[in-house]
Amino acid sequence: MRLMKHLMFVLVILGVICGGLAAFLVTRSSDHTNAANTPINAVWTPIYVDDQVGTSLSKVDLVETVSLVVVSITTEGVSYDMFYRAIPESGAASGIIIDPKGYIVTNYHVVEDATTLTVTLSDGRSYEAVKWAGDEETDLAVVQIAADEDLPYAHFLSNSIEKLSLLEEVVAVGNALALPGGPTWTEGVVSYLGRSIEMESGVVLDDLIQTDTAINSGNSGGPLVNMAGQVVGINTAVASNAENIGFAISTDTAIDTVYSLVTEGSESFAWLGVNTLTVTQSVKSQYRLAVDSGALVASAVSGSPAYEAGLRAYDVIIRIDDTEISSSQDLASAIQQHSPGDKVTVTYYDYSQRQTTTAEATLGQRPSG
């Protein structure tokens, strides 16, 4: 019996233009490799975070302020055809300066398969990246350049999910379609706060800001800003089968992840070790389950915390500690609140015994790759 995943959205990850078509270019250069767990700056002290919402700016002042901290990123990489012949590829995306020494936030999918990264500042100066580190689970990356002088940097508003309001005006900025002459600016509103989406890779992105602001290929890694010019999110994806539905990674996720990437070279995530499917009425009927909702275990990785706790395929996780689990996204969010080494109580419907039971699991470190 085979379990199938069903996605709520068909999502397009933004950011790379290849021969005029959207493409995905993203990894680390063999010449500029930032090895796993190698920090960019282990003693970095971030200075870019604002705890309070700033004063609204005129649109002229907003453009003048934000334009200085938005960069374009071009990537070079190699793909292979069906005969394993190397094919050079290039792409374009966006980034945000967060430190005067030249630290730049962008998306993981921008850097994932790149062999070189070139960053172009608002004044036209270009630098080849010397280091970068990224995390697939949050789709975030930090790129370092060796700037000749201190650079202007963006201000990120902390806890943007809490501080934004529905229908609040926001502006997206970025290297849309790699058009020459500078970044593209689009204005819209906040459509939803705290959205979770599952990407085609199976990665679940949580705490996203949904907006109707026009976001296009090349916008990846660019800022979503409030009317005070503060970054509230980092543009990452659009729903391709809908109109005016775009997503930005909120600062709730970004600020902590960026700090880990700069100081440790990676983000540390707790891991339960299950692949799951959201229980719907059709899934309940198909597998003759006695529960109406939860995260159905498609597989438990051998030796994982879940496996050691006794979970197996077709069990249904319905609670982690006191948190109700109604979907795979709920489970991912609940585990994300913990650190490796934390002990959690898993309440689940035992498929083989046809009864609800509990088990204690000690969360591990998410495997790399």
TORKOL-4160 file (C-alpha; in steps of 0.2 Angstrom, whole numbers, padded with zeros to 4 digits, m for minus):
369
<pt num="1" X="0000" Y="0000" Z="0000"/>
<pt num="2" X="0007" Y="0016" Z="m0005"/>
<pt num="3" X="0005" Y="0034" Z="0003"/>
<pt num="4" X="0003" Y="0049" Z="m0009"/>
<pt num="5" X="0006" Y="0067" Z="m0004"/>
<pt num="6" X="m0006" Y="0080" Z="m0010"/>
<pt num="7" X="m0001" Y="0098" Z="m0011"/>
<pt num="8" X="m0013" Y="0112" Z="m0007"/>
<pt num="9" X="m0003" Y="0124" Z="m0019"/>
<pt num="10" X="0007" Y="0123" Z="m0034"/>
<pt num="11" X="0022" Y="0134" Z="m0029"/>
<pt num="12" X="0035" Y="0142" Z="m0040"/>
<pt num="13" X="0051" Y="0146" Z="m0031"/>
<pt num="14" X="0057" Y="0163" Z="m0037"/>
<pt num="15" X="0074" Y="0169" Z="m0041"/>
<pt num="16" X="0084" Y="0163" Z="m0056"/>
<pt num="17" X="0082" Y="0168" Z="m0074"/>
<pt num="18" X="0091" Y="0156" Z="m0087"/>
<pt num="19" X="0089" Y="0160" Z="m0105"/>
<pt num="20" X="0074" Y="0171" Z="m0101"/>
<pt num="21" X="0065" Y="0156" Z="m0092"/>
<pt num="22" X="0063" Y="0154" Z="m0073"/>
<pt num="23" X="0075" Y="0141" Z="m0067"/>
<pt num="24" X="0082" Y="0135" Z="m0050"/>
<pt num="25" X="0101" Y="0138" Z="m0048"/>
<pt num="26" X="0108" Y="0135" Z="m0031"/>
<pt num="27" X="0125" Y="0126" Z="m0021"/>
<pt num="28" X="0142" Y="0131" Z="m0015"/>
<pt num="29" X="0157" Y="0135" Z="m0025"/>
<pt num="30" X="0171" Y="0122" Z="m0025"/>
<pt num="31" X="0183" Y="0137" Z="m0025"/>
<pt num="32" X="0173" Y="0147" Z="m0012"/>
<pt num="33" X="0165" Y="0133" Z="m0002"/>
<pt num="34" X="0158" Y="0137" Z="0015"/>
<pt num="35" X="0160" Y="0119" Z="0023"/>
<pt num="36" X="0146" Y="0113" Z="0033"/>
<pt num="37" X="0146" Y="0120" Z="0051"/>
<pt num="38" X="0159" Y="0132" Z="0046"/>
<pt num="39" X="0154" Y="0150" Z="0052"/>
<pt num="40" X="0156" Y="0165" Z="0042"/>
<pt num="41" X="0159" Y="0175" Z="0058"/>
<pt num="42" X="0158" Y="0165" Z="0075"/>
<pt num="43" X="0158" Y="0181" Z="0085"/>
<pt num="44" X="0146" Y="0191" Z="0075"/>
<pt num="45" X="0135" Y="0203" Z="0084"/>
<pt num="46" X="0119" Y="0208" Z="0073"/>
<pt num="47" X="0115" Y="0226" Z="0073"/>
<pt num="48" X="0101" Y="0226" Z="0060"/>
<pt num="49" X="0086" Y="0221" Z="0071"/>
<pt num="50" X="0073" Y="0233" Z="0076"/>
<pt num="51" X="0061" Y="0229" Z="0090"/>
<pt num="52" X="0049" Y="0243" Z="0087"/>
<pt num="53" X="0039" Y="0248" Z="0071"/>
<pt num="54" X="0047" Y="0264" Z="0064"/>
<pt num="55" X="0038" Y="0280" Z="0058"/>
<pt num="56" X="0030" Y="0279" Z="0041"/>
<pt num="57" X="0040" Y="0287" Z="0027"/>
<pt num="58" X="0034" Y="0295" Z="0011"/>
<pt num="59" X="0036" Y="0284" Z="m0004"/>
<pt num="60" X="0050" Y="0295" Z="m0010"/>
<pt num="61" X="0060" Y="0293" Z="0006"/>
<pt num="62" X="0055" Y="0274" Z="0007"/>
<pt num="63" X="0062" Y="0271" Z="m0011"/>
<pt num="64" X="0078" Y="0281" Z="m0007"/>
<pt num="65" X="0081" Y="0272" Z="0009"/>
<pt num="66" X="0078" Y="0254" Z="0004"/>
<pt num="67" X="0086" Y="0255" Z="m0013"/>
<pt num="68" X="0103" Y="0257" Z="m0005"/>
<pt num="69" X="0102" Y="0240" Z="0004"/>
<pt num="70" X="0095" Y="0229" Z="m0010"/>
<pt num="71" X="0107" Y="0220" Z="m0021"/>
<pt num="72" X="0106" Y="0209" Z="m0036"/>
<pt num="73" X="0114" Y="0192" Z="m0036"/>
<pt num="74" X="0119" Y="0183" Z="m0052"/>
<pt num="75" X="0124" Y="0165" Z="m0051"/>
<pt num="76" X="0134" Y="0153" Z="m0062"/>
<pt num="77" X="0132" Y="0135" Z="m0061"/>
<pt num="78" X="0133" Y="0119" Z="m0071"/>
<pt num="79" X="0119" Y="0106" Z="m0075"/>
<pt num="80" X="0120" Y="0090" Z="m0085"/>
<pt num="81" X="0110" Y="0084" Z="m0100"/>
<pt num="82" X="0104" Y="0066" Z="m0103"/>
<pt num="83" X="0121" Y="0061" Z="m0109"/>
<pt num="84" X="0129" Y="0069" Z="m0094"/>
<pt num="85" X="0137" Y="0083" Z="m0104"/>
<pt num="86" X="0140" Y="0099" Z="m0093"/>
<pt num="87" X="0129" Y="0113" Z="m0098"/>
<pt num="88" X="0133" Y="0131" Z="m0091"/>
<pt num="89" X="0119" Y="0140" Z="m0082"/>
<pt num="90" X="0117" Y="0157" Z="m0076"/>
<pt num="91" X="0103" Y="0165" Z="m0065"/>
<pt num="92" X="0098" Y="0181" Z="m0056"/>
<pt num="93" X="0090" Y="0185" Z="m0039"/>
<pt num="94" X="0090" Y="0198" Z="m0025"/>
<pt num="95" X="0098" Y="0200" Z="m0008"/>
<pt num="96" X="0097" Y="0212" Z="0007"/>
<pt num="97" X="0113" Y="0219" Z="0015"/>
<pt num="98" X="0111" Y="0216" Z="0034"/>
<pt num="99" X="0129" Y="0222" Z="0040"/>
<pt num="100" X="0141" Y="0235" Z="0035"/>
<pt num="101" X="0155" Y="0222" Z="0032"/>
<pt num="102" X="0145" Y="0214" Z="0018"/>
<pt num="103" X="0134" Y="0201" Z="0025"/>
<pt num="104" X="0119" Y="0198" Z="0013"/>
<pt num="105" X="0103" Y="0188" Z="0016"/>
<pt num="106" X="0095" Y="0179" Z="0002"/>
<pt num="107" X="0086" Y="0162" Z="m0002"/>
<pt num="108" X="0094" Y="0145" Z="0000"/>
<pt num="109" X="0087" Y="0141" Z="m0017"/>
<pt num="110" X="0097" Y="0155" Z="m0024"/>
<pt num="111" X="0114" Y="0148" Z="m0018"/>
<pt num="112" X="0111" Y="0130" Z="m0018"/>
<pt num="113" X="0118" Y="0125" Z="m0035"/>
<pt num="114" X="0129" Y="0140" Z="m0039"/>
<pt num="115" X="0147" Y="0138" Z="m0042"/>
<pt num="116" X="0150" Y="0157" Z="m0041"/>
<pt num="117" X="0140" Y="0171" Z="m0034"/>
<pt num="118" X="0142" Y="0189" Z="m0040"/>
<pt num="119" X="0134" Y="0203" Z="m0030"/>
<pt num="120" X="0130" Y="0220" Z="m0037"/>
<pt num="121" X="0127" Y="0235" Z="m0026"/>
<pt num="122" X="0114" Y="0249" Z="m0029"/>
<pt num="123" X="0129" Y="0260" Z="m0035"/>
<pt num="124" X="0134" Y="0247" Z="m0048"/>
<pt num="125" X="0150" Y="0240" Z="m0039"/>
<pt num="126" X="0151" Y="0221" Z="m0041"/>
<pt num="127" X="0159" Y="0208" Z="m0029"/>
<pt num="128" X="0162" Y="0190" Z="m0030"/>
<pt num="129" X="0155" Y="0181" Z="m0015"/>
<pt num="130" X="0169" Y="0174" Z="m0003"/>
<pt num="131" X="0158" Y="0163" Z="0008"/>
<pt num="132" X="0140" Y="0158" Z="0009"/>
<pt num="133" X="0130" Y="0147" Z="0020"/>
<pt num="134" X="0112" Y="0141" Z="0018"/>
<pt num="135" X="0098" Y="0131" Z="0025"/>
<pt num="136" X="0085" Y="0122" Z="0015"/>
<pt num="137" X="0072" Y="0120" Z="0029"/>
<pt num="138" X="0070" Y="0138" Z="0030"/>
<pt num="139" X="0075" Y="0143" Z="0012"/>
<pt num="140" X="0087" Y="0156" Z="0019"/>
<pt num="141" X="0105" Y="0159" Z="0015"/>
<pt num="142" X="0119" Y="0172" Z="0020"/>
<pt num="143" X="0132" Y="0178" Z="0007"/>
<pt num="144" X="0148" Y="0187" Z="0012"/>
<pt num="145" X="0157" Y="0199" Z="0001"/>
<pt num="146" X="0173" Y="0208" Z="0004"/>
<pt num="147" X="0167" Y="0226" Z="0002"/>
<pt num="148" X="0179" Y="0240" Z="0001"/>
<pt num="149" X="0171" Y="0251" Z="0014"/>
<pt num="150" X="0156" Y="0250" Z="0026"/>
<pt num="151" X="0140" Y="0247" Z="0017"/>
<pt num="152" X="0122" Y="0254" Z="0021"/>
<pt num="153" X="0112" Y="0240" Z="0029"/>
<pt num="154" X="0093" Y="0236" Z="0031"/>
<pt num="155" X="0083" Y="0236" Z="0047"/>
<pt num="156" X="0073" Y="0220" Z="0050"/>
<pt num="157" X="0057" Y="0222" Z="0061"/>
<pt num="158" X="0057" Y="0208" Z="0074"/>
<pt num="159" X="0042" Y="0197" Z="0076"/>
<pt num="160" X="0034" Y="0204" Z="0060"/>
<pt num="161" X="0019" Y="0191" Z="0061"/>
<pt num="162" X="0014" Y="0199" Z="0078"/>
<pt num="163" X="0017" Y="0217" Z="0072"/>
<pt num="164" X="0009" Y="0217" Z="0055"/>
<pt num="165" X="m0010" Y="0218" Z="0052"/>
<pt num="166" X="m0021" Y="0211" Z="0038"/>
<pt num="167" X="m0022" Y="0223" Z="0024"/>
<pt num="168" X="m0007" Y="0233" Z="0030"/>
<pt num="169" X="0002" Y="0241" Z="0015"/>
<pt num="170" X="0019" Y="0232" Z="0010"/>
<pt num="171" X="0031" Y="0234" Z="m0004"/>
<pt num="172" X="0041" Y="0221" Z="m0012"/>
<pt num="173" X="0058" Y="0225" Z="m0020"/>
<pt num="174" X="0070" Y="0215" Z="m0031"/>
<pt num="175" X="0079" Y="0211" Z="m0047"/>
<pt num="176" X="0063" Y="0206" Z="m0055"/>
<pt num="177" X="0066" Y="0197" Z="m0072"/>
<pt num="178" X="0084" Y="0203" Z="m0071"/>
<pt num="179" X="0078" Y="0219" Z="m0079"/>
<pt num="180" X="0092" Y="0232" Z="m0082"/>
<pt num="181" X="0092" Y="0248" Z="m0073"/>
<pt num="182" X="0089" Y="0244" Z="m0055"/>
<pt num="183" X="0076" Y="0235" Z="m0044"/>
<pt num="184" X="0058" Y="0234" Z="m0047"/>
<pt num="185" X="0045" Y="0240" Z="m0034"/>
<pt num="186" X="0028" Y="0233" Z="m0032"/>
<pt num="187" X="0015" Y="0238" Z="m0019"/>
<pt num="188" X="0001" Y="0228" Z="m0010"/>
<pt num="189" X="m0006" Y="0222" Z="0006"/>
<pt num="190" X="m0004" Y="0209" Z="0019"/>
<pt num="191" X="m0016" Y="0195" Z="0014"/>
<pt num="192" X="m0013" Y="0182" Z="0028"/>
<pt num="193" X="m0001" Y="0180" Z="0043"/>
<pt num="194" X="0007" Y="0164" Z="0048"/>
<pt num="195" X="0004" Y="0154" Z="0033"/>
<pt num="196" X="0012" Y="0137" Z="0031"/>
<pt num="197" X="0015" Y="0129" Z="0014"/>
<pt num="198" X="0023" Y="0113" Z="0008"/>
<pt num="199" X="0036" Y="0114" Z="m0006"/>
<pt num="200" X="0038" Y="0101" Z="m0020"/>
<pt num="201" X="0053" Y="0095" Z="m0010"/>
<pt num="202" X="0043" Y="0091" Z="0005"/>
<pt num="203" X="0050" Y="0105" Z="0015"/>
<pt num="204" X="0037" Y="0114" Z="0025"/>
<pt num="205" X="0039" Y="0133" Z="0027"/>
<pt num="206" X="0030" Y="0140" Z="0042"/>
<pt num="207" X="0026" Y="0158" Z="0048"/>
<pt num="208" X="0025" Y="0165" Z="0031"/>
<pt num="209" X="0018" Y="0182" Z="0026"/>
<pt num="210" X="0005" Y="0180" Z="0012"/>
<pt num="211" X="0004" Y="0196" Z="0001"/>
<pt num="212" X="m0005" Y="0201" Z="m0015"/>
<pt num="213" X="0010" Y="0212" Z="m0019"/>
<pt num="214" X="0017" Y="0207" Z="m0037"/>
<pt num="215" X="0032" Y="0195" Z="m0035"/>
<pt num="216" X="0041" Y="0189" Z="m0050"/>
<pt num="217" X="0056" Y="0178" Z="m0055"/>
<pt num="218" X="0072" Y="0187" Z="m0049"/>
<pt num="219" X="0063" Y="0193" Z="m0033"/>
<pt num="220" X="0069" Y="0179" Z="m0023"/>
<pt num="221" X="0079" Y="0185" Z="m0008"/>
<pt num="222" X="0073" Y="0203" Z="m0010"/>
<pt num="223" X="0064" Y="0212" Z="0004"/>
<pt num="224" X="0046" Y="0214" Z="0008"/>
<pt num="225" X="0045" Y="0230" Z="0018"/>
<pt num="226" X="0033" Y="0240" Z="0028"/>
<pt num="227" X="0029" Y="0258" Z="0025"/>
<pt num="228" X="0043" Y="0263" Z="0037"/>
<pt num="229" X="0056" Y="0254" Z="0026"/>
<pt num="230" X="0059" Y="0240" Z="0038"/>
<pt num="231" X="0060" Y="0222" Z="0031"/>
<pt num="232" X="0046" Y="0212" Z="0037"/>
<pt num="233" X="0049" Y="0197" Z="0026"/>
<pt num="234" X="0060" Y="0189" Z="0012"/>
<pt num="235" X="0052" Y="0185" Z="m0004"/>
<pt num="236" X="0052" Y="0167" Z="m0008"/>
<pt num="237" X="0038" Y="0159" Z="m0018"/>
<pt num="238" X="0021" Y="0162" Z="m0027"/>
<pt num="239" X="0006" Y="0151" Z="m0030"/>
<pt num="240" X="0007" Y="0148" Z="m0049"/>
<pt num="241" X="m0011" Y="0142" Z="m0051"/>
<pt num="242" X="m0018" Y="0158" Z="m0043"/>
<pt num="243" X="m0018" Y="0176" Z="m0045"/>
<pt num="244" X="m0009" Y="0188" Z="m0032"/>
<pt num="245" X="m0004" Y="0175" Z="m0020"/>
<pt num="246" X="0014" Y="0177" Z="m0015"/>
<pt num="247" X="0024" Y="0172" Z="0001"/>
<pt num="248" X="0038" Y="0180" Z="0011"/>
<pt num="249" X="0048" Y="0172" Z="0025"/>
<pt num="250" X="0044" Y="0182" Z="0041"/>
<pt num="251" X="0057" Y="0189" Z="0052"/>
<pt num="252" X="0050" Y="0177" Z="0066"/>
<pt num="253" X="0060" Y="0164" Z="0056"/>
<pt num="254" X="0073" Y="0174" Z="0047"/>
<pt num="255" X="0082" Y="0183" Z="0062"/>
<pt num="256" X="0086" Y="0167" Z="0072"/>
<pt num="257" X="0091" Y="0157" Z="0056"/>
<pt num="258" X="0102" Y="0171" Z="0050"/>
<pt num="259" X="0111" Y="0172" Z="0066"/>
<pt num="260" X="0114" Y="0153" Z="0066"/>
<pt num="261" X="0120" Y="0154" Z="0048"/>
<pt num="262" X="0133" Y="0168" Z="0051"/>
<pt num="263" X="0140" Y="0161" Z="0068"/>
<pt num="264" X="0139" Y="0142" Z="0065"/>
<pt num="265" X="0137" Y="0140" Z="0046"/>
<pt num="266" X="0121" Y="0130" Z="0048"/>
<pt num="267" X="0104" Y="0130" Z="0057"/>
<pt num="268" X="0101" Y="0117" Z="0071"/>
<pt num="269" X="0084" Y="0108" Z="0069"/>
<pt num="270" X="0076" Y="0095" Z="0080"/>
<pt num="271" X="0071" Y="0079" Z="0071"/>
<pt num="272" X="0058" Y="0066" Z="0075"/>
<pt num="273" X="0062" Y="0055" Z="0059"/>
<pt num="274" X="0045" Y="0052" Z="0051"/>
<pt num="275" X="0037" Y="0056" Z="0034"/>
<pt num="276" X="0019" Y="0060" Z="0036"/>
<pt num="277" X="0003" Y="0063" Z="0027"/>
<pt num="278" X="m0011" Y="0074" Z="0033"/>
<pt num="279" X="m0027" Y="0064" Z="0038"/>
<pt num="280" X="m0042" Y="0069" Z="0027"/>
<pt num="281" X="m0058" Y="0061" Z="0026"/>
<pt num="282" X="m0053" Y="0051" Z="0011"/>
<pt num="283" X="m0036" Y="0046" Z="0019"/>
<pt num="284" X="m0046" Y="0040" Z="0034"/>
<pt num="285" X="m0058" Y="0030" Z="0024"/>
<pt num="286" X="m0044" Y="0023" Z="0013"/>
<pt num="287" X="m0034" Y="0017" Z="0028"/>
<pt num="288" X="m0049" Y="0013" Z="0039"/>
<pt num="289" X="m0043" Y="0024" Z="0053"/>
<pt num="290" X="m0052" Y="0028" Z="0069"/>
<pt num="291" X="m0046" Y="0046" Z="0070"/>
<pt num="292" X="m0053" Y="0061" Z="0060"/>
<pt num="293" X="m0037" Y="0071" Z="0059"/>
<pt num="294" X="m0018" Y="0070" Z="0063"/>
<pt num="295" X="m0002" Y="0066" Z="0054"/>
<pt num="296" X="m0002" Y="0049" Z="0046"/>
<pt num="297" X="0016" Y="0041" Z="0047"/>
<pt num="298" X="0021" Y="0036" Z="0029"/>
<pt num="299" X="0037" Y="0029" Z="0036"/>
<pt num="300" X="0048" Y="0030" Z="0051"/>
<pt num="301" X="0066" Y="0031" Z="0048"/>
<pt num="302" X="0075" Y="0016" Z="0055"/>
<pt num="303" X="0085" Y="0021" Z="0071"/>
<pt num="304" X="0076" Y="0038" Z="0072"/>
<pt num="305" X="0069" Y="0045" Z="0088"/>
<pt num="306" X="0051" Y="0040" Z="0081"/>
<pt num="307" X="0057" Y="0023" Z="0077"/>
<pt num="308" X="0065" Y="0020" Z="0094"/>
<pt num="309" X="0049" Y="0026" Z="0102"/>
<pt num="310" X="0039" Y="0013" Z="0093"/>
<pt num="311" X="0031" Y="0023" Z="0079"/>
<pt num="312" X="0028" Y="0013" Z="0063"/>
<pt num="313" X="0020" Y="0016" Z="0046"/>
<pt num="314" X="0001" Y="0020" Z="0047"/>
<pt num="315" X="0002" Y="0026" Z="0065"/>
<pt num="316" X="m0006" Y="0043" Z="0066"/>
<pt num="317" X="0002" Y="0056" Z="0077"/>
<pt num="318" X="m0012" Y="0067" Z="0086"/>
<pt num="319" X="m0002" Y="0076" Z="0099"/>
<pt num="320" X="0015" Y="0082" Z="0103"/>
<pt num="321" X="0015" Y="0086" Z="0122"/>
<pt num="322" X="0000" Y="0097" Z="0124"/>
<pt num="323" X="m0001" Y="0103" Z="0106"/>
<pt num="324" X="m0014" Y="0095" Z="0095"/>
<pt num="325" X="m0009" Y="0089" Z="0078"/>
<pt num="326" X="m0021" Y="0090" Z="0064"/>
<pt num="327" X="m0010" Y="0090" Z="0049"/>
<pt num="328" X="0008" Y="0086" Z="0044"/>
<pt num="329" X="0011" Y="0105" Z="0045"/>
<pt num="330" X="0005" Y="0105" Z="0063"/>
<pt num="331" X="0018" Y="0092" Z="0066"/>
<pt num="332" X="0032" Y="0101" Z="0058"/>
<pt num="333" X="0028" Y="0117" Z="0067"/>
<pt num="334" X="0027" Y="0108" Z="0084"/>
<pt num="335" X="0044" Y="0099" Z="0081"/>
<pt num="336" X="0052" Y="0116" Z="0075"/>
<pt num="337" X="0048" Y="0123" Z="0092"/>
<pt num="338" X="0061" Y="0111" Z="0100"/>
<pt num="339" X="0079" Y="0108" Z="0100"/>
<pt num="340" X="0089" Y="0093" Z="0097"/>
<pt num="341" X="0090" Y="0083" Z="0114"/>
<pt num="342" X="0073" Y="0088" Z="0120"/>
<pt num="343" X="0061" Y="0075" Z="0126"/>
<pt num="344" X="0043" Y="0075" Z="0119"/>
<pt num="345" X="0028" Y="0065" Z="0123"/>
<pt num="346" X="0020" Y="0058" Z="0107"/>
<pt num="347" X="0002" Y="0053" Z="0107"/>
<pt num="348" X="m0003" Y="0043" Z="0093"/>
<pt num="349" X="m0016" Y="0031" Z="0086"/>
<pt num="350" X="m0007" Y="0014" Z="0085"/>
<pt num="351" X="m0012" Y="0006" Z="0068"/>
<pt num="352" X="m0008" Y="m0012" Z="0073"/>
<pt num="353" X="m0016" Y="m0011" Z="0090"/>
<pt num="354" X="m0031" Y="m0001" Z="0085"/>
<pt num="355" X="m0029" Y="0010" Z="0100"/>
<pt num="356" X="m0022" Y="0027" Z="0106"/>
<pt num="357" X="m0006" Y="0026" Z="0115"/>
<pt num="358" X="0009" Y="0038" Z="0121"/>
<pt num="359" X="0027" Y="0036" Z="0119"/>
<pt num="360" X="0042" Y="0047" Z="0124"/>
<pt num="361" X="0054" Y="0052" Z="0111"/>
<pt num="362" X="0071" Y="0061" Z="0112"/>
<pt num="363" X="0073" Y="0072" Z="0097"/>
<pt num="364" X="0088" Y="0071" Z="0087"/>
<pt num="365" X="0098" Y="0083" Z="0075"/>
<pt num="366" X="0091" Y="0084" Z="0058"/>
<pt num="367" X="0102" Y="0075" Z="0046"/>
<pt num="368" X="0111" Y="0085" Z="0033"/>
<pt num="369" X="0108" Y="0083" Z="0015"/>
